[in-house]
Amino acid sequence: MSVETVSRLGQNFGRSVLASLFLLGGTNKLVNFDPTRQSMEGVGLEPAGLLLPIVIALELIGGALVALGRWFVAPAALLLALFTLATNFVFHDFWNMADDRSAHELSLFFKNVSIFGALIFVAAVTNGVDENG
């Protein structure tokens, strides 16, 4: 197997695994719409009923574009990166917590920073080029 083949397989597999987070997240939000809306309202995201369908569409469409690697990969990865970073400051604000949850939220915060970095990497190496062709 050539280096190019291994590289292409690695890129395809890596993008698919990374995108699965958003595909599963969007599906979960769709299936659990009301509890997710209530969670968004609980942190002050209004109007949650309008924002949630946008979030679901971003996760499902953006995740699919990144996973497939054929069209609009870089813009989709960048939008998902910005979304991931933004949700970090709303849902994982460990600096506002004084109890045992702060350590858990700190871990989630930096997990999301890593996902943000991976999405930036995908956008940078894709550079608008058809990855599969």
VOTORKE-561926 format. One line per 10 residues: number of its first residue (from 1); their letters; for each residue x negated, y, z negated of N, C-alpha, C. Coordinates in nm, 3 decimals, decimal comma, padded with zeros to 5 digits. Atoms other than C-alpha are relative to their C-alpha. Example, Ala and Ser with C-alpha at 12.3 -4.5 7.8 and 13.67 -1.06 7.14 Angstrom:
BEGIN
1) as) -00,089 -00,119 00,000 -01,230 -00,450 -00,780 -00,090 00,120 00,000  00,082 -00,119 00,006 -01,367 -00,106 -00,714 00,077 00,109 -00,073
***
This chain:
BEGIN
1) msvetvsrlg) -00,086 -00,118 00,000 00,000 00,000 00,000 -00,090 00,124 00,000  00,083 -00,120 -00,012 -00,142 00,339 00,098 00,026 00,097 -00,115  -00,014 -00,104 00,103 -00,195 00,632 -00,138 00,123 00,085 00,029  -00,117 -00,081 -00,037 00,070 00,826 00,054 00,130 -00,071 -00,037  -00,120 00,077 00,034 00,324 00,547 00,005 00,023 -00,002 -00,150  -00,011 00,000 00,147 00,251 00,522 -00,367 00,043 00,137 -00,049  -00,036 -00,136 00,039 00,275 00,900 -00,397 00,147 00,028 00,028  -00,140 -00,023 -00,037 00,607 00,913 -00,213 00,094 -00,079 -00,091  -00,083 00,082 00,090 00,751 00,627 -00,421 00,004 00,060 -00,140  00,006 -00,063 00,132 00,634 00,796 -00,740 00,082 00,127 -00,008
11) qnfgrsvlas) -00,080 -00,122 -00,003 00,789 01,126 -00,640 00,149 -00,031 00,003  -00,142 00,036 -00,008 01,119 00,964 -00,546 00,050 -00,057 -00,131  -00,040 00,059 00,127 01,132 00,759 -00,866 00,005 00,107 -00,109  00,005 -00,105 00,102 01,031 01,054 -01,084 00,115 00,098 00,012  -00,113 -00,091 -00,021 01,288 01,286 -00,929 00,131 -00,066 -00,040  -00,125 00,071 00,032 01,560 01,023 -00,967 00,019 -00,014 -00,150  -00,009 00,014 00,146 01,482 00,960 -01,333 00,030 00,135 -00,065  -00,023 -00,134 00,054 01,466 01,333 -01,407 00,144 00,045 00,028  -00,135 -00,041 -00,038 01,792 01,395 -01,220 00,108 -00,077 -00,074  -00,100 00,082 00,070 01,969 01,114 -01,406 00,049 00,069 -00,127
21) lfllggtnkl) -00,039 -00,075 00,120 01,971 01,336 -01,717 00,118 00,092 00,032  -00,105 -00,095 -00,036 02,187 01,591 -01,535 00,123 -00,070 00,057  -00,114 00,075 -00,052 02,403 01,339 -01,351 00,081 -00,061 -00,113  -00,070 00,057 00,116 02,486 01,163 -01,678 00,061 00,109 -00,086  -00,052 -00,112 00,079 02,527 01,494 -01,861 00,124 00,061 00,061  -00,116 -00,055 -00,067 02,765 01,632 -01,601 00,119 -00,094 -00,005  -00,108 00,100 00,008 02,965 01,309 -01,597 00,059 -00,003 -00,140  -00,047 00,002 00,138 02,986 01,307 -01,976 00,085 00,123 -00,031  -00,078 -00,122 00,022 03,107 01,668 -01,980 00,135 -00,008 00,071  -00,124 00,016 -00,074 03,368 01,584 -01,717 00,097 -00,093 -00,072
31) vnfdptrqsm) -00,083 00,099 00,070 03,497 01,280 -01,906 00,045 00,052 -00,136  -00,030 -00,054 00,133 03,488 01,464 -02,241 00,016 00,152 00,008  -00,015 -00,142 -00,030 03,602 01,802 -02,111 00,039 00,082 -00,124  -00,049 -00,080 00,113 03,798 01,925 -02,415 -00,100 00,007 -00,116  00,099 -00,012 00,107 03,540 01,831 -02,681 -00,121 00,085 00,040  00,113 -00,082 -00,046 03,266 01,988 -02,468 00,037 00,147 00,001  -00,047 -00,139 00,001 03,471 02,304 -02,422 00,002 00,055 -00,141  -00,004 -00,043 00,140 03,526 02,321 -02,797 -00,141 00,023 -00,055  00,139 -00,017 00,043 03,152 02,277 -02,856 -00,057 00,131 00,055  00,046 -00,125 -00,060 03,080 02,564 -02,617 00,062 00,120 -00,071
41) egvglepagl) -00,068 -00,108 00,072 03,338 02,783 -02,790 -00,060 00,016 -00,139  00,056 -00,002 00,134 03,182 02,689 -03,124 -00,130 00,078 -00,011  00,124 -00,078 00,001 02,854 02,855 -03,024 00,018 00,136 00,066  -00,029 -00,132 -00,052 03,028 03,158 -02,876 -00,005 00,015 00,151  -00,001 -00,008 -00,146 03,020 03,071 -02,506 00,143 00,014 00,049  -00,135 -00,031 -00,048 03,333 03,235 -02,368 -00,007 00,065 00,137  -00,111 00,093 00,012 03,529 03,182 -02,158 -00,045 -00,142 00,035  00,049 00,137 -00,017 03,434 02,818 -02,204 00,078 -00,077 00,106  -00,082 00,068 -00,100 03,723 02,699 -01,990 -00,041 00,033 00,143  00,051 -00,039 -00,131 03,571 02,886 -01,695 -00,145 -00,044 00,019
51) llpivialel) 00,142 00,034 -00,009 03,205 02,819 -01,772 -00,025 -00,150 00,014  00,023 00,145 00,000 03,237 02,444 -01,825 00,008 -00,061 00,139  00,001 00,056 -00,135 03,343 02,357 -01,468 -00,123 00,041 00,081  00,121 -00,045 -00,069 03,049 02,564 -01,341 -00,119 -00,083 -00,046  00,108 00,082 00,055 02,812 02,374 -01,572 00,008 -00,142 00,056  -00,018 00,136 -00,053 02,957 02,040 -01,461 -00,043 -00,006 00,146  00,039 -00,003 -00,142 02,918 02,134 -01,094 -00,151 00,015 00,015  00,145 -00,018 -00,006 02,561 02,253 -01,152 -00,073 -00,130 -00,031  00,068 00,123 00,038 02,463 01,933 -01,328 00,021 -00,111 00,103  -00,028 00,108 -00,095 02,634 01,697 -01,081 -00,060 00,028 00,138
61) iggalvalgr) 00,051 -00,032 -00,133 02,545 01,876 -00,758 -00,152 00,019 -00,004  00,145 -00,021 00,013 02,201 01,992 -00,871 -00,074 -00,130 -00,026  00,062 00,130 00,029 02,121 01,651 -01,014 -00,005 -00,089 00,123  -00,005 00,082 -00,121 02,229 01,479 -00,693 -00,101 00,050 00,104  00,096 -00,056 -00,096 02,021 01,715 -00,477 -00,144 -00,034 -00,039  00,135 00,035 00,046 01,711 01,658 -00,690 -00,025 -00,149 00,019  00,017 00,145 -00,011 01,764 01,282 -00,697 -00,019 -00,043 00,145  00,007 00,040 -00,141 01,819 01,252 -00,322 -00,125 00,052 00,068  00,125 -00,053 -00,051 01,524 01,475 -00,242 00,000 00,039 00,146  -00,005 -00,032 -00,144 01,645 01,574 00,104 00,031 00,147 00,027
71) wfvapaalll) -00,043 -00,135 -00,029 01,816 01,912 00,091 00,001 00,084 -00,127  -00,009 -00,100 00,108 01,776 02,217 -00,132 -00,057 -00,050 -00,133  00,058 00,056 00,123 01,559 02,028 -00,382 -00,059 00,110 -00,087  00,065 -00,105 00,078 01,353 02,329 -00,490 00,101 00,096 -00,063  -00,098 -00,088 00,066 01,650 02,566 -00,544 00,081 -00,072 -00,108  -00,075 00,076 00,101 01,843 02,293 -00,727 -00,085 -00,021 -00,125  00,089 00,021 00,115 01,543 02,215 -00,950 -00,019 00,130 -00,077  00,016 -00,129 00,068 01,494 02,585 -01,026 00,125 00,040 -00,078  -00,125 -00,031 00,072 01,861 02,635 -01,116 00,015 -00,089 -00,124  -00,008 00,090 00,115 01,854 02,328 -01,341 -00,103 00,037 -00,106
81) alftlatnfv) 00,103 -00,043 00,095 01,531 02,454 -01,500 00,048 00,120 -00,080  -00,051 -00,119 00,070 01,686 02,792 -01,581 00,115 -00,036 -00,092  -00,112 00,046 00,082 02,001 02,623 -01,709 -00,052 -00,070 -00,126  00,057 00,074 00,114 01,793 02,393 -01,933 -00,061 00,096 -00,101  00,062 -00,096 00,089 01,596 02,683 -02,074 00,104 00,085 -00,072  -00,105 -00,082 00,061 01,908 02,892 -02,135 00,076 -00,077 -00,107  -00,075 00,077 00,100 02,092 02,612 -02,313 -00,083 -00,023 -00,125  00,088 00,017 00,116 01,791 02,569 -02,538 00,024 00,108 -00,105  -00,014 -00,111 00,093 01,838 02,912 -02,692 00,139 00,009 -00,061  -00,137 -00,003 00,052 02,212 02,862 -02,742 00,026 -00,119 -00,092
91) fhdfwnmadd) -00,037 00,122 00,073 02,233 02,502 -02,864 -00,109 -00,054 -00,093  00,109 00,057 00,081 01,891 02,432 -03,021 -00,079 00,111 -00,070  00,061 -00,114 00,067 01,821 02,748 -03,222 -00,050 -00,039 -00,139  00,057 00,052 00,125 01,610 02,576 -03,488 -00,046 00,111 -00,094  00,049 -00,112 00,080 01,479 02,913 -03,608 00,110 00,061 -00,086  -00,112 -00,050 00,079 01,827 02,994 -03,744 00,049 -00,101 -00,103  -00,046 00,106 00,089 01,851 02,674 -03,949 -00,096 -00,018 -00,117  00,083 00,017 00,119 01,730 02,625 -04,301 00,008 -00,142 -00,056  -00,019 00,135 00,054 01,843 02,267 -04,355 -00,080 -00,103 00,080  00,073 00,109 -00,066 01,720 01,928 -04,233 00,021 -00,005 00,151
101) rsahelslff) -00,025 00,000 -00,144 01,869 01,988 -03,889 -00,106 00,074 00,078  00,096 -00,081 -00,073 01,595 02,236 -03,801 -00,110 -00,085 00,064  00,104 00,086 -00,057 01,334 01,962 -03,748 00,053 -00,075 00,122  -00,061 00,070 -00,113 01,571 01,770 -03,521 00,020 00,096 00,118  -00,022 -00,099 -00,106 01,663 02,083 -03,324 -00,132 00,048 00,060  00,133 -00,034 -00,050 01,294 02,174 -03,294 -00,047 -00,104 00,102  00,036 00,109 -00,091 01,232 01,834 -03,134 00,079 00,009 00,130  -00,084 -00,013 -00,119 01,525 01,879 -02,894 -00,040 00,122 00,083  00,042 -00,122 -00,068 01,409 02,231 -02,810 -00,122 -00,028 00,087  00,122 00,024 -00,077 01,063 02,115 -02,704 00,014 -00,114 00,100
111) knvsifgali) -00,033 00,099 -00,103 01,204 01,811 -02,522 00,053 00,074 00,122  -00,055 -00,078 -00,110 01,399 02,059 -02,313 -00,105 00,088 00,068  00,109 -00,076 -00,060 01,089 02,273 -02,261 -00,079 -00,091 00,095  00,068 00,096 -00,087 00,924 01,960 -02,117 00,081 -00,028 00,126  -00,088 00,021 -00,116 01,223 01,898 -01,890 -00,006 00,123 00,092  00,015 -00,124 -00,076 01,203 02,263 -01,781 -00,129 -00,005 00,082  00,128 00,010 -00,070 00,837 02,208 -01,692 00,003 -00,101 00,113  -00,011 00,103 -00,104 00,914 01,891 -01,498 00,080 00,052 00,119  -00,081 -00,056 -00,109 01,181 02,073 -01,296 -00,077 00,107 00,078  00,085 -00,099 -00,068 00,942 02,360 -01,220 -00,102 -00,072 00,088
121) fvaavtngvd) 00,094 00,080 -00,078 00,690 02,099 -01,105 00,066 -00,056 00,126  -00,074 00,054 -00,116 00,949 01,934 -00,877 00,021 00,111 00,103  -00,023 -00,111 -00,092 01,036 02,274 -00,728 -00,130 00,041 00,069  00,127 -00,044 -00,056 00,669 02,359 -00,675 -00,054 -00,099 00,103  00,057 00,098 -00,094 00,567 02,034 -00,506 00,093 -00,024 00,118  -00,095 00,019 -00,110 00,883 02,020 -00,294 -00,018 00,110 00,103  00,027 -00,114 -00,086 00,832 02,369 -00,153 00,088 00,006 00,123  -00,096 -00,009 -00,109 01,143 02,342 00,065 -00,019 -00,103 00,111  00,028 00,099 -00,104 01,006 02,045 00,261 00,086 -00,123 -00,024  -00,075 00,126 00,007 01,212 01,734 00,335 -00,092 -00,106 -00,058
131) eng) 00,086 00,096 00,069 01,062 01,488 00,086 00,003 -00,139 00,060  -00,013 00,138 -00,047 01,186 01,173 00,257 -00,032 -00,017 00,148  00,016 00,015 -00,142 01,109 01,245 00,614 -00,132 00,045 00,046
***
